[in-house]
Amino acid sequence: MKYFMKVLGILLAGLASAIIILLLVINHFFFSMSNLPDGEFLTESQSPTGEYTVKAYVSMSGATVADAVRGEAVYHQKRDREKNIYWGYRESTAEIVWIDEHTVSFNGKELDVRKDVYDFRKE
């Protein structure tokens, strides 16, 4: 009986590990902001202090999927580190307005470029 319980425990642990790995892979490829399509450049706007630049790109996927806009914040103090901060579906234009040195209005959504992210898939 002890052998059976040991084998069952190993099988359950293996199954749980496989499920966790599968969920992580699905999240990475389908829901992560780091794997968004590049798109075509639309516009950019620099923060009042020059510390950040927010760039907008439109991803035109063709007849079967609507256009989407990707916003990217570039932090100039850390070797121009780029971070996706905006992903809006059924959009093809971008309006970028700086509210203060760290807050930007991207297509009407207020974002702190240091920490906030807007992703239409998570609404």
N, C-alpha and C positions, 0 to 999 in steps of 0.2 A: 504494500500500500504506500509506503514511503517513496518508493521509486516512481510510482504513478503520480504522486503529488509533485515530486520534483520535476518530472517531465512536463506535467501540466503547467506548472509555474514558469518554466522556461519557454514553453509555447505561448503562453499568455503575454509574457514580457516581450517576446519577439513580435507578436501581433500588435501590441500597443506601440512598440517602437516603429514598426512599419507604418501604422496609421499616423503617428506624429510626423514622421518624415514626409509622408504623402501630403499632409496638410501644409507643412512648411513649403514644399515645392509648389503646390497650388497657389499659396499666398504670394510667393515670390514671382511667379510668372503671370498671374492674373490680377493681383490686387496691389502690388508694390508700386510706389511712385517712381522707383528707380528704373523701371523697364518700360517707360512710356515711349511712344515713337517720337523721333526728333522733330519732324514737321518742317514747314517752311517758315522762315523768319518773317514776322509781322512788324514789330516795333520794339523799342526799349525805352526805359526811363531811368535816369540816375537819381538817387536819393539826394536830399538837400545838402548833406555833408559830403557826398561823393563816396561814402563807405560801401554802398550797395548799388547794383544795377539790376533792374528787373527786366527780363526779356520775355517776349511773347512769340509763340510759334503756333501755326495752325496745321493740324494734321487732317489732310483730305484723303479719306479712305475709299472714295469711289461711290458708286451708285447704291450699294447695299448698306452702307453705314454713314451716319451723319458726320459732319465735320466736328472737330474738337479742338480746343485751345489749351496749350500747355504753357504755364508760366514758370520761369526759372529765375531764381535769385542768385546773383553772383556777389560773393563777399570778397572785396578787394584786399582786405587786411590779411587774409589767409591764402595768399597765392591764387587768387581768383577762384576760390572753391565754389562750385555750382551745386544748387539744390533745387529740385522741383518743388514748387509751392502751390501750384494751381493746375487743376485738370477739369475743364468744363466741357460738357457734351452739348451738342447741337448749338455750337457757337463757331463763328468764323472771323470775328473781329475781337480786338482787345482794347480796352480803355484802362490805362494805368495812371492813377493820380496819387501822389504822395501826400499823406496827411501830416506826418511828422517824420523825424529822421529814421524811424524803424517801422512805421506803419504805412501800408500801401492799400489803396482801393483798387482791386483788380476785377474789372467787370462788375462793380457794385459789391463785391465781397471784401470786407476789411480783414487784412492779414498782417500780423507782426512777422516780418521776414526772418526774425531770429528763431521763431518757434512754431508759427501757425502753418497749416496746410489745408487747402480746400480740394477735395476729391469728390466729384459728383457721385461716384459709386458707393460712397459711404453715407449718403443721406437717406 
